[in-house]
């Protein structure tokens, strides 16, 4: 975990965008995270890709730790639940929001969660292509 200024965050985000293997889509959904002690906490998803999810929470997470994550993805007529393991890739303090930004890389899917995620990403890609924007 590192403390970052807003300028540092902007530079880090620019570098992250340049290095991303997958496009990201904005997401404003609650995420339930199971901690190593079995406790459940709620975080807020900011964006998602086929490879991971970025959330904001009130405390940091150590890089390399793996957590169970659960969240719903919005489709046109319903929500579909995703269960994944997420490995912490980075955790940074966002002073302007008094929160920590935590980037998870997906590290395993339960049941049909991977196919649901692919379906969601395909939907968002088609929506983006037809609208020309995010």
ZAVEX-15940 format. One line per 4 residues: number of its first residue (from 0); their letters; for each residue x, y, z of C-alpha. Coordinates in nm, 4 decimals. Example, Ala and Ser with C-alpha at 12.3 -4.5 7.8 and 13.67 -1.06 7.14 Angstrom:
0> as> 1.2300/-0.4500/0.7800 ~ 1.3670/-0.1060/0.7140
This chain:
0> xxxx> 0.0000/0.0000/0.0000 ~ 0.1234/0.3467/-0.0818 ~ -0.0006/0.6996/-0.0146 ~ -0.0487/0.8897/-0.3396
4> xxxx> -0.1241/1.2508/-0.4328 ~ -0.3906/1.3252/-0.6943 ~ -0.1140/1.3969/-0.9480 ~ 0.0518/1.0644/-0.8669
8> xxxx> -0.2824/0.8900/-0.9125 ~ -0.3365/1.0515/-1.2521 ~ 0.0098/0.9452/-1.3675 ~ -0.0406/0.5918/-1.2320
12> xxxx> -0.3804/0.5665/-1.4027 ~ -0.2309/0.6801/-1.7356 ~ 0.0439/0.4174/-1.7067 ~ -0.2094/0.1504/-1.6054
16> xxxx> -0.4283/0.2332/-1.9080 ~ -0.1299/0.2008/-2.1389 ~ -0.0373/-0.1385/-1.9890 ~ -0.3872/-0.2910/-1.9717
20> xxxx> -0.4434/-0.6122/-2.1590 ~ -0.8253/-0.5690/-2.1552 ~ -1.0598/-0.2717/-2.1904 ~ -1.2288/-0.1584/-1.8707
24> xxxx> -1.5884/-0.0514/-1.8244 ~ -1.7309/0.1707/-1.5542 ~ -1.9307/-0.0141/-1.2931 ~ -2.1144/0.1228/-0.9911
28> xxxx> -2.2050/-0.1898/-0.7955 ~ -2.1558/-0.3123/-0.4444 ~ -1.9014/-0.5906/-0.3979 ~ -1.8946/-0.8302/-0.1045
32> xxxx> -1.5446/-0.9402/-0.0039 ~ -1.4749/-1.2276/0.2329 ~ -1.1708/-1.1564/0.4473 ~ -0.9246/-1.4232/0.5596
36> xxxx> -1.0890/-1.4296/0.9054 ~ -1.4267/-1.5146/0.7448 ~ -1.5739/-1.1680/0.7956 ~ -1.7651/-1.0100/0.5066
40> xxxx> -1.7184/-0.6464/0.4075 ~ -1.8823/-0.4260/0.1450 ~ -1.6809/-0.2292/-0.1107 ~ -1.7807/-0.0289/-0.4174
44> xxxx> -1.6822/-0.1384/-0.7691 ~ -1.5557/0.1406/-0.9939 ~ -1.4656/-0.0506/-1.3104 ~ -1.4344/-0.4014/-1.4471
48> xxxx> -1.2689/-0.5932/-1.7298 ~ -1.2494/-0.9557/-1.8330 ~ -0.9321/-0.9795/-1.6230 ~ -1.0177/-0.7946/-1.3031
52> xxxx> -1.2100/-0.5405/-1.1014 ~ -1.1192/-0.2140/-0.9297 ~ -1.2965/-0.1275/-0.6046 ~ -1.2874/0.1453/-0.3435
56> xxxx> -1.2935/0.0685/0.0273 ~ -1.2079/0.2391/0.3546 ~ -0.8977/0.0272/0.4289 ~ -0.5972/-0.1021/0.2324
60> xxxx> -0.5246/-0.4566/0.1189 ~ -0.1820/-0.6192/0.0919 ~ -0.0597/-0.7006/-0.2574 ~ -0.0688/-1.0687/-0.3424
64> xxxx> -0.3512/-1.1635/-0.1054 ~ -0.6421/-1.3540/-0.2595 ~ -1.0010/-1.2887/-0.1514 ~ -1.3417/-1.4300/-0.2418
68> xxxx> -1.5508/-1.1638/-0.4167 ~ -1.9216/-1.1630/-0.4942 ~ -2.1085/-0.9030/-0.6997 ~ -2.4015/-0.8630/-0.9366
72> xxxx> -2.3685/-0.7515/-1.2973 ~ -2.6557/-0.5526/-1.4513 ~ -2.8095/-0.6846/-1.7704 ~ -3.1077/-0.5265/-1.9467
76> xxxx> -3.3765/-0.7248/-1.7630 ~ -3.1917/-0.8765/-1.4677 ~ -2.8832/-0.8955/-1.2516 ~ -2.6534/-1.1967/-1.2624
80> xxxx> -2.4314/-1.2872/-0.9679 ~ -2.0579/-1.3476/-1.0024 ~ -1.8383/-1.5421/-0.7587 ~ -1.4635/-1.5043/-0.8131
84> xxxx> -1.1313/-1.5189/-0.6405 ~ -0.9479/-1.1893/-0.6731 ~ -0.5764/-1.1365/-0.6202 ~ -0.4759/-0.7887/-0.4988
88> xxxx> -0.2478/-0.6295/-0.7575 ~ -0.2248/-0.2869/-0.5936 ~ -0.3792/-0.0820/-0.3153 ~ -0.3444/0.2963/-0.3118
92> xxxx> -0.4814/0.5720/-0.0919 ~ -0.7067/0.8196/-0.2722 ~ -0.6893/1.1308/-0.0568 ~ -0.9586/1.3226/-0.2436
96> xxxx> -1.2105/1.0477/-0.1575 ~ -1.0579/0.9338/0.1723 ~ -1.0653/0.5753/0.0462 ~ -0.8334/0.3086/-0.0889
100> xxxx> -0.8427/0.1978/-0.4499 ~ -0.7827/-0.1757/-0.4728 ~ -0.7131/-0.3462/-0.8058 ~ -0.7951/-0.7170/-0.8203
104> xxxx> -0.6921/-0.9608/-1.0911 ~ -0.9396/-1.2473/-1.1297 ~ -0.7770/-1.5672/-1.0044 ~ -1.0567/-1.8225/-1.0366
108> xxxx> -1.4286/-1.8432/-1.1052 ~ -1.7081/-2.0393/-0.9390 ~ -1.9701/-2.2270/-1.1413 ~ -2.0775/-2.0290/-1.4507
112> xxxx> -1.9372/-1.6960/-1.3302 ~ -1.6736/-1.6780/-1.6031 ~ -1.9314/-1.7197/-1.8806 ~ -2.1576/-1.4576/-1.7178
116> xxxx> -1.8653/-1.2143/-1.6991 ~ -1.7802/-1.2770/-2.0671 ~ -2.1447/-1.2205/-2.1606 ~ -2.1451/-0.8911/-1.9673
120> xxxx> -1.8185/-0.7695/-2.1229 ~ -1.9496/-0.8610/-2.4710 ~ -2.2689/-0.6640/-2.3998 ~ -2.0752/-0.3587/-2.2802
124> xxxx> -1.8395/-0.3805/-2.5805 ~ -2.1376/-0.3842/-2.8195 ~ -2.2989/-0.0920/-2.6349 ~ -1.9741/0.1058/-2.6524
128> xxxx> -1.9331/0.0318/-3.0238 ~ -2.2860/0.1447/-3.1030 ~ -2.2655/0.4635/-2.8935 ~ -1.9037/0.5487/-2.9677
132> xx> -1.8317/0.6256/-2.6011 ~ -1.7934/0.4668/-2.2584
